[in-house]
């Protein structure tokens, strides 16, 4: 398609970048197709975007660190804040395992599998024997995670040619087999932490993402809205973490004090808050010797 088409599309969408992404997606999906076929394929994507469907869902995939992940309405859209969670996780994993090359890692509430697969694929260079368990209570989300795991493996079994990731369905720690109790070197989670009263105030596009993956249930011990899932994960951590095991949990910036309090009550050693790239309190880190 011509440069004029791209410029016109950018004006229609209000974004030159989105125009480029949609055009590239048509090229990817329909190589060698006729101009007429490509035109109709492009218009189908454009109409979904103009209807308010998030760009990532329109494309059907999105970048997360070194991965290109399948994403659709069944899972949250991967965000830069969660990329930073992975960065923090890598930073603490070394202290948790010392000289060992076979850490046991858990991603609680994996969704698309973004965190689990990033840790497994990038971590193999430093820890060849890294093993990751990825859990989710939602069967639909696990279907997407399975698609992304298959893409990461390139059709190969776990081992030298593919990440060693096991998917397991269930709520938080309950999804793990009992044999892992007391052995987890690193547990990471991006749980729902939006309060119910905040839902109507979210951007309309965000409200097209799975409600249960965004909005935490009621029952917070601290009384801070949106903290119920975070508190449940933190409270269960001591039974599952190894002696030097670490917990890394994404939170909302205004929940930092409550998250620290939950970690101290668990109890988990040396809790602290790490900031995201925008300088906002974003990640609870706790555990260790």
C-alpha positions in Angstrom: 0.0 0.0 0.0 1.2 3.5 -0.7 2.5 6.2 1.6 -0.7 8.2 0.9 -2.7 5.2 2.3 -0.5 5.1 5.4 -0.8 8.9 6.0 -4.6 8.8 5.5 -4.9 5.8 7.9 -2.8 7.7 10.5 -5.2 10.6 10.3 -8.2 8.3 10.6 -6.8 6.5 13.6 -5.2 9.6 15.1 -1.9 7.8 15.3 0.8 7.3 12.7 2.3 4.5 14.9 -1.0 2.6 15.0 -1.4 2.9 11.2 2.1 1.4 10.8 1.3 -1.5 13.1 -1.9 -2.3 11.4 -0.3 -2.2 8.0 2.5 -4.4 9.1 0.0 -6.8 10.6 -1.8 -7.2 7.3 1.6 -7.9 5.6 2.3 -10.5 8.3 -1.0 -12.2 8.0 -1.5 -12.0 4.2 1.9 -12.2 2.4 1.5 -12.2 -1.3 -2.2 -11.4 -1.2 -3.9 -9.2 -3.8 -4.3 -5.5 -3.1 -8.0 -6.0 -2.8 -7.7 -8.8 -0.3 -5.2 -6.7 1.7 -7.5 -3.7 1.6 -10.5 -5.7 3.1 -8.2 -7.3 5.7 -6.9 -3.9 6.7 -10.4 -2.4 7.0 -11.5 -5.2 9.3 -8.6 -4.4 11.7 -9.3 -0.6 11.4 -13.0 -1.0 12.2 -12.3 -3.0 15.3 -9.8 -0.3 16.5 -12.2 2.5 15.7 -14.8 0.6 17.8 -12.6 1.0 20.8 -11.0 -2.5 20.9 -7.5 -2.2 22.4 -4.8 -2.2 19.7 -3.1 -5.2 21.3 -6.3 -7.2 20.9 -6.8 -6.1 17.3 -3.2 -7.2 16.5 -3.6 -10.4 18.5 -0.1 -10.2 19.9 2.2 -7.9 21.7 5.8 -7.5 22.7 6.9 -8.3 26.3 10.6 -8.0 26.9 12.1 -10.5 24.4 8.8 -12.3 23.7 6.0 -11.8 21.2 3.0 -13.0 23.1 -0.5 -14.0 21.9 -3.0 -11.6 23.6 -6.8 -11.5 23.3 -9.8 -10.7 25.5 -9.0 -13.7 27.7 -5.9 -12.1 29.3 -4.5 -8.8 30.4 -2.4 -6.8 28.0 1.3 -7.0 29.0 2.5 -3.6 30.3 5.9 -2.0 30.9 5.3 -2.0 34.6 5.2 -5.8 34.6 8.4 -5.9 32.5 10.0 -4.0 35.5 8.6 -6.7 37.8 10.6 -9.3 35.9 13.7 -7.1 36.1 13.3 -6.9 39.9 12.7 -10.7 40.0 16.0 -11.4 38.2 17.8 -9.1 40.6 16.7 -11.0 43.7 16.8 -14.5 42.3 20.6 -14.6 42.3 20.7 -14.0 46.1 18.0 -16.6 46.6 19.9 -19.5 44.9 23.5 -18.6 45.4 25.7 -20.7 43.1 23.0 -23.2 42.2 21.9 -23.4 38.6 18.5 -25.0 39.1 16.2 -22.4 40.7 12.5 -23.3 41.2 10.3 -20.3 40.3 6.5 -19.8 40.5 4.4 -17.3 38.7 1.1 -17.0 40.5 -1.8 -15.8 38.2 0.1 -16.1 35.0 -2.5 -14.9 32.5 -0.8 -14.8 29.1 2.3 -16.4 30.6 4.3 -13.2 30.2 6.2 -13.3 33.5 6.7 -17.1 33.6 8.0 -17.2 30.0 10.2 -14.2 30.4 11.9 -15.7 33.5 12.2 -19.1 31.9 13.6 -18.0 28.5 15.9 -15.2 29.7 16.9 -17.0 32.9 18.3 -20.1 31.1 21.5 -18.2 30.2 22.4 -17.8 33.8 20.5 -20.7 35.4 20.5 -23.6 32.8 18.3 -25.7 35.1 15.6 -23.1 35.9 12.2 -24.6 36.4 9.1 -22.4 36.3 5.5 -23.2 37.4 2.8 -20.9 36.1 -0.6 -21.0 37.7 -4.0 -19.4 37.0 -7.5 -20.1 38.3 -8.9 -19.2 34.8 -9.0 -22.0 32.3 -9.3 -19.5 29.4 -6.2 -17.6 30.5 -4.3 -20.9 30.7 -5.2 -21.7 27.1 -3.5 -18.4 26.1 -0.5 -19.2 28.2 -0.3 -22.7 26.6 -0.3 -21.0 23.2 2.5 -18.7 24.2 4.5 -21.6 25.8 4.2 -23.5 22.5 5.4 -20.5 20.6 8.4 -20.1 23.0 9.3 -23.7 22.5 9.0 -23.6 18.8 7.2 -26.9 18.8 10.0 -28.5 20.9 9.8 -30.2 24.3 11.3 -28.6 27.4 15.0 -28.7 27.8 17.9 -27.1 25.8 15.5 -26.0 23.0 12.6 -24.8 25.0 11.7 -23.2 28.4 10.9 -25.6 31.3 7.5 -24.2 32.2 4.6 -26.2 33.8 1.1 -24.8 33.7 -1.3 -25.5 36.6 -4.8 -24.5 37.2 -5.9 -23.3 40.6 -6.1 -20.3 43.0 -2.7 -18.9 43.9 -0.6 -21.3 46.0 -3.4 -23.9 45.9 -2.5 -24.7 42.3 0.9 -26.0 43.3 1.6 -29.7 44.1 2.5 -30.3 47.8 5.9 -31.5 46.8 6.9 -27.9 46.1 6.1 -26.7 49.6 9.2 -25.1 51.2 11.2 -25.4 48.0 10.3 -22.3 46.0 13.3 -20.0 45.4 11.3 -17.2 43.8 7.5 -16.5 43.6 6.4 -13.7 41.4 2.9 -12.4 40.8 0.9 -9.6 39.1 -2.4 -10.1 40.9 -5.6 -8.1 40.6 -5.1 -4.9 42.6 -7.8 -2.6 41.3 -10.6 -1.9 43.9 -14.2 -2.4 42.9 -15.0 1.3 43.2 -12.2 2.1 40.9 -13.5 0.0 38.0 -16.0 2.5 36.6 -13.2 5.2 36.6 -10.8 3.1 34.4 -10.2 4.0 30.8 -12.9 2.3 28.6 -10.3 0.3 26.8 -8.9 -1.1 30.0 -12.4 -2.1 31.0 -12.4 -4.4 28.0 -9.7 -6.5 29.7 -10.7 -9.4 32.0 -12.5 -8.0 35.1 -11.2 -10.8 37.3 -7.6 -10.2 36.4 -7.9 -6.5 37.2 -10.2 -6.2 40.1 -9.5 -7.7 43.5 -12.2 -9.2 45.6 -13.3 -8.0 49.0 -12.0 -9.2 52.3 -8.8 -7.1 52.7 -7.3 -7.6 56.2 -5.6 -4.2 56.1 -8.8 -2.5 54.9 -7.1 -1.1 51.9 -9.2 -1.5 48.8 -7.8 -3.8 46.1 -5.4 -5.6 48.5 -7.3 -8.9 49.0 -5.3 -10.9 46.4 -2.0 -9.4 47.4 -2.6 -10.2 51.0 -3.6 -13.8 50.2 -0.4 -14.3 48.2 1.8 -12.7 50.9 0.2 -14.7 53.7 0.7 -18.0 52.0 4.3 -17.3 51.0 6.2 -18.5 54.2 4.8 -22.1 53.8 6.0 -22.4 50.2 9.3 -20.4 50.0 12.6 -22.0 50.6 14.8 -20.7 53.4 16.3 -18.1 51.1 13.3 -17.8 48.9 12.0 -14.4 47.7 8.5 -13.0 46.9 8.0 -10.3 44.2 4.5 -8.9 43.8 3.3 -6.1 41.6 1.1 -3.5 43.4 -0.6 -0.2 42.9 1.5 2.8 44.1 -0.9 3.7 46.9 -0.8 0.2 48.3 2.9 0.3 49.2 2.4 0.8 53.0 -0.3 -1.9 53.2 1.8 -4.3 51.2 4.8 -3.8 53.6 2.5 -4.3 56.6 1.2 -7.6 55.1 4.7 -8.8 54.5 5.7 -8.1 58.1 2.7 -9.9 59.5 3.2 -13.0 57.3 6.1 -12.8 58.5 8.5 -12.4 55.6 12.0 -11.0 56.1 13.3 -7.6 55.0 10.2 -6.3 53.0 10.8 -3.4 50.7 9.2 -1.5 47.8 10.9 -1.1 44.4 9.8 1.6 42.0 8.9 1.4 38.3 10.5 3.3 35.5 8.2 6.3 36.2 9.4 6.5 39.8 6.2 5.1 41.3 6.1 2.5 44.1 5.3 -0.7 42.1 6.8 -3.9 43.4 6.8 -5.5 46.9 9.9 -7.6 47.5 10.2 -9.7 50.7 11.8 -12.9 52.0 15.4 -14.1 52.0 17.5 -15.3 54.9 
